[in-house]
Amino acid sequence: MPEKDRRKSRRYCLWLFAIFFLLTNGGCQGGRAPVQSQAPPQPIIKKVVVFGFRAAISKGEKPDLVRNPITGTAFMSQPVPQDVVKWLTGQLFDMLVTDKRWNLIPPGQAKGIIESIVGSDTKMGVSPLKMLQEVGMTFGADAVLIGQVYRWRERVGADFGVESPASVAFDLSLVRPSDGAILWRGNYDKTQRSLFEDFFDYKTYINSKGLWLTAKKLAKLGLDKLLEDMPGSPLKKKAVKD
């Protein structure tokens, strides 16, 4: 065979080999099952100290940008009355008791331990996070649940019409006592609007049945949402089972 023909034959064989290689490897790749990413495992939480809420700014103070001492996040805050804080904490605890996800230590016991820590001369200057850790370890808890209220503005008007709608903002955090890690954090920041103003917030419209809510009713929607998002939520388990 002439040299010219031999070169053509080699090139032809190389092309056939390359096509065969691409087809066989491409076929293998096409046949692989897609890689599925798995969500990180949720922390095992059985016993929780419910510290409850506190006001980012107390009544009588001026609105200001406040940094959460536990999470470090900043939020523009307004004065919040203590009766509102107490009501929110009570609602939170009652809802947790109802869904039975954890063994709970009530807010009163938690605050009693905090007062003893603050009153101790040896504990002066202890950071809020360290105090929460000590509270959690005192009760042998897996987590401490604490929140801050940043805004609480009551509606001006009635169910079917308002001059100014209700507006609330608060957050919740689960803190691990052993190392102070934030196991979970959620926030709720809502000013009610009409469906025409914010069509994408149709869930609030449906839950409110088209009425203008009071601040307490709006806050209850927020608590429902945050509890649903928390680790160990019965609603999440039901969704996975279904």
DAPE-V236651 format. One record per residue. N is the residue number from 1. RES is the residue in one small letter. PHI is phi in whole degrees, 0 to 359 (none if undefined). D_CENTER is the distance of its C-alpha to the mean C-alpha in Angstrom with 2 decimals. Layout:
BEGIN
n=N res=RES phi=PHI d_center=D_CENTER
n=N res=RES phi=PHI d_center=D_CENTER
END
This chain:
BEGIN
n=1 res=m phi=none d_center=77.22
n=2 res=p phi=299 d_center=77.36
n=3 res=e phi=301 d_center=74.82
n=4 res=k phi=297 d_center=73.32
n=5 res=d phi=290 d_center=72.65
n=6 res=r phi=297 d_center=71.13
n=7 res=r phi=297 d_center=68.60
n=8 res=k phi=297 d_center=67.63
n=9 res=s phi=295 d_center=67.27
n=10 res=r phi=296 d_center=64.94
n=11 res=r phi=298 d_center=62.74
n=12 res=y phi=297 d_center=62.61
n=13 res=c phi=294 d_center=61.59
n=14 res=l phi=297 d_center=58.86
n=15 res=w phi=296 d_center=57.46
n=16 res=l phi=298 d_center=57.54
n=17 res=f phi=296 d_center=55.78
n=18 res=a phi=296 d_center=53.03
n=19 res=i phi=295 d_center=52.47
n=20 res=f phi=299 d_center=52.47
n=21 res=f phi=297 d_center=49.94
n=22 res=l phi=294 d_center=47.51
n=23 res=l phi=293 d_center=47.88
n=24 res=t phi=291 d_center=47.45
n=25 res=n phi=290 d_center=44.46
n=26 res=g phi=296 d_center=42.82
n=27 res=g phi=295 d_center=43.44
n=28 res=c phi=294 d_center=41.78
n=29 res=q phi=293 d_center=38.70
n=30 res=g phi=294 d_center=38.58
n=31 res=g phi=273 d_center=38.81
n=32 res=r phi=287 d_center=35.84
n=33 res=a phi=289 d_center=32.78
n=34 res=p phi=298 d_center=29.78
n=35 res=v phi=286 d_center=27.42
n=36 res=q phi=256 d_center=24.13
n=37 res=s phi=282 d_center=21.05
n=38 res=q phi=253 d_center=19.12
n=39 res=a phi=292 d_center=15.42
n=40 res=p phi=300 d_center=15.10
n=41 res=p phi=299 d_center=15.63
n=42 res=q phi=285 d_center=12.97
n=43 res=p phi=296 d_center=13.95
n=44 res=i phi=280 d_center=16.48
n=45 res=i phi=234 d_center=15.48
n=46 res=k phi=241 d_center=18.23
n=47 res=k phi=235 d_center=18.61
n=48 res=v phi=229 d_center=16.16
n=49 res=v phi=272 d_center=17.31
n=50 res=v phi=269 d_center=15.73
n=51 res=f phi=287 d_center=16.52
n=52 res=g phi=91 d_center=15.03
n=53 res=f phi=262 d_center=14.89
n=54 res=r phi=216 d_center=17.26
n=55 res=a phi=281 d_center=18.50
n=56 res=a phi=295 d_center=17.97
n=57 res=i phi=226 d_center=21.54
n=58 res=s phi=283 d_center=23.95
n=59 res=k phi=298 d_center=26.35
n=60 res=g phi=103 d_center=29.38
n=61 res=e phi=271 d_center=27.78
n=62 res=k phi=274 d_center=27.58
n=63 res=p phi=303 d_center=24.52
n=64 res=d phi=199 d_center=23.34
n=65 res=l phi=278 d_center=20.79
n=66 res=v phi=244 d_center=18.86
n=67 res=r phi=263 d_center=17.18
n=68 res=n phi=292 d_center=14.56
n=69 res=p phi=291 d_center=16.67
n=70 res=i phi=268 d_center=13.99
n=71 res=t phi=262 d_center=11.81
n=72 res=g phi=86 d_center=14.67
n=73 res=t phi=281 d_center=13.08
n=74 res=a phi=254 d_center=15.55
n=75 res=f phi=212 d_center=15.46
n=76 res=m phi=291 d_center=18.58
n=77 res=s phi=239 d_center=18.98
n=78 res=q phi=235 d_center=21.52
n=79 res=p phi=301 d_center=23.13
n=80 res=v phi=234 d_center=21.56
n=81 res=p phi=296 d_center=24.00
n=82 res=q phi=293 d_center=23.63
n=83 res=d phi=293 d_center=24.30
n=84 res=v phi=292 d_center=21.16
n=85 res=v phi=300 d_center=19.11
n=86 res=k phi=296 d_center=21.05
n=87 res=w phi=296 d_center=20.57
n=88 res=l phi=298 d_center=16.76
n=89 res=t phi=298 d_center=16.80
n=90 res=g phi=297 d_center=19.34
n=91 res=q phi=297 d_center=17.48
n=92 res=l phi=302 d_center=14.37
n=93 res=f phi=295 d_center=16.84
n=94 res=d phi=299 d_center=18.97
n=95 res=m phi=291 d_center=16.31
n=96 res=l phi=291 d_center=15.35
n=97 res=v phi=298 d_center=19.11
n=98 res=t phi=295 d_center=19.68
n=99 res=d phi=274 d_center=17.48
n=100 res=k phi=57 d_center=18.94
n=101 res=r phi=276 d_center=16.44
n=102 res=w phi=227 d_center=17.14
n=103 res=n phi=278 d_center=20.10
n=104 res=l phi=253 d_center=19.17
n=105 res=i phi=255 d_center=20.70
n=106 res=p phi=292 d_center=20.87
n=107 res=p phi=304 d_center=20.09
n=108 res=g phi=301 d_center=23.85
n=109 res=q phi=293 d_center=24.54
n=110 res=a phi=297 d_center=21.79
n=111 res=k phi=291 d_center=23.10
n=112 res=g phi=296 d_center=26.60
n=113 res=i phi=293 d_center=25.97
n=114 res=i phi=300 d_center=24.48
n=115 res=e phi=297 d_center=27.65
n=116 res=s phi=290 d_center=29.86
n=117 res=i phi=291 d_center=28.24
n=118 res=v phi=295 d_center=28.62
n=119 res=g phi=283 d_center=32.13
n=120 res=s phi=276 d_center=33.23
n=121 res=d phi=299 d_center=35.34
n=122 res=t phi=284 d_center=34.28
n=123 res=k phi=253 d_center=30.57
n=124 res=m phi=297 d_center=31.12
n=125 res=g phi=86 d_center=28.95
n=126 res=v phi=289 d_center=26.21
n=127 res=s phi=292 d_center=22.85
n=128 res=p phi=304 d_center=19.98
n=129 res=l phi=295 d_center=18.14
n=130 res=k phi=296 d_center=21.42
n=131 res=m phi=295 d_center=21.88
n=132 res=l phi=296 d_center=18.60
n=133 res=q phi=299 d_center=19.73
n=134 res=e phi=295 d_center=23.09
n=135 res=v phi=299 d_center=21.82
n=136 res=g phi=299 d_center=19.91
n=137 res=m phi=290 d_center=23.01
n=138 res=t phi=301 d_center=25.30
n=139 res=f phi=266 d_center=23.93
n=140 res=g phi=65 d_center=23.52
n=141 res=a phi=271 d_center=19.82
n=142 res=d phi=275 d_center=17.44
n=143 res=a phi=199 d_center=14.57
n=144 res=v phi=241 d_center=14.28
n=145 res=l phi=257 d_center=11.64
n=146 res=i phi=223 d_center=11.99
n=147 res=g phi=219 d_center=11.02
n=148 res=q phi=233 d_center=12.99
n=149 res=v phi=255 d_center=14.54
n=150 res=y phi=258 d_center=15.68
n=151 res=r phi=206 d_center=17.65
n=152 res=w phi=211 d_center=19.39
n=153 res=r phi=237 d_center=22.19
n=154 res=e phi=284 d_center=24.15
n=155 res=r phi=292 d_center=25.77
n=156 res=v phi=245 d_center=29.45
n=157 res=g phi=143 d_center=31.20
n=158 res=a phi=226 d_center=31.09
n=159 res=d phi=302 d_center=29.58
n=160 res=f phi=258 d_center=31.59
n=161 res=g phi=190 d_center=31.72
n=162 res=v phi=226 d_center=30.21
n=163 res=e phi=275 d_center=31.31
n=164 res=s phi=214 d_center=27.81
n=165 res=p phi=281 d_center=24.59
n=166 res=a phi=293 d_center=21.91
n=167 res=s phi=212 d_center=19.08
n=168 res=v phi=223 d_center=16.07
n=169 res=a phi=208 d_center=13.19
n=170 res=f phi=203 d_center=10.95
n=171 res=d phi=223 d_center=7.81
n=172 res=l phi=219 d_center=6.97
n=173 res=s phi=223 d_center=7.32
n=174 res=l phi=256 d_center=9.14
n=175 res=v phi=251 d_center=12.28
n=176 res=r phi=275 d_center=14.99
n=177 res=p phi=297 d_center=18.35
n=178 res=s phi=298 d_center=20.57
n=179 res=d phi=225 d_center=19.50
n=180 res=g phi=78 d_center=16.75
n=181 res=a phi=291 d_center=14.28
n=182 res=i phi=274 d_center=10.54
n=183 res=l phi=284 d_center=9.62
n=184 res=w phi=198 d_center=5.83
n=185 res=r phi=214 d_center=3.85
n=186 res=g phi=218 d_center=2.24
n=187 res=n phi=223 d_center=5.79
n=188 res=y phi=226 d_center=8.66
n=189 res=d phi=225 d_center=11.93
n=190 res=k phi=220 d_center=14.70
n=191 res=t phi=243 d_center=18.48
n=192 res=q phi=296 d_center=20.21
n=193 res=r phi=230 d_center=22.65
n=194 res=s phi=286 d_center=25.38
n=195 res=l phi=299 d_center=25.25
n=196 res=f phi=288 d_center=27.89
n=197 res=e phi=284 d_center=25.92
n=198 res=d phi=216 d_center=22.76
n=199 res=f phi=296 d_center=23.67
n=200 res=f phi=289 d_center=20.44
n=201 res=d phi=264 d_center=18.56
n=202 res=y phi=293 d_center=20.78
n=203 res=k phi=297 d_center=18.18
n=204 res=t phi=296 d_center=18.18
n=205 res=y phi=297 d_center=21.95
n=206 res=i phi=293 d_center=22.33
n=207 res=n phi=295 d_center=20.28
n=208 res=s phi=273 d_center=22.30
n=209 res=k phi=59 d_center=25.49
n=210 res=g phi=80 d_center=26.53
n=211 res=l phi=262 d_center=26.73
n=212 res=w phi=274 d_center=25.57
n=213 res=l phi=276 d_center=23.11
n=214 res=t phi=284 d_center=23.30
n=215 res=a phi=299 d_center=20.51
n=216 res=k phi=295 d_center=19.94
n=217 res=k phi=292 d_center=19.80
n=218 res=l phi=294 d_center=17.41
n=219 res=a phi=294 d_center=15.11
n=220 res=k phi=297 d_center=15.48
n=221 res=l phi=299 d_center=14.25
n=222 res=g phi=294 d_center=11.04
n=223 res=l phi=296 d_center=10.77
n=224 res=d phi=303 d_center=11.70
n=225 res=k phi=295 d_center=9.02
n=226 res=l phi=293 d_center=6.12
n=227 res=l phi=294 d_center=8.54
n=228 res=e phi=293 d_center=9.22
n=229 res=d phi=278 d_center=6.01
n=230 res=m phi=292 d_center=6.40
n=231 res=p phi=301 d_center=9.21
n=232 res=g phi=79 d_center=12.55
n=233 res=s phi=296 d_center=11.94
n=234 res=p phi=301 d_center=15.57
n=235 res=l phi=292 d_center=14.93
n=236 res=k phi=294 d_center=13.68
n=237 res=k phi=297 d_center=16.75
n=238 res=k phi=295 d_center=18.97
n=239 res=a phi=297 d_center=18.05
n=240 res=v phi=295 d_center=18.88
n=241 res=k phi=296 d_center=22.05
n=242 res=d phi=293 d_center=23.15
END
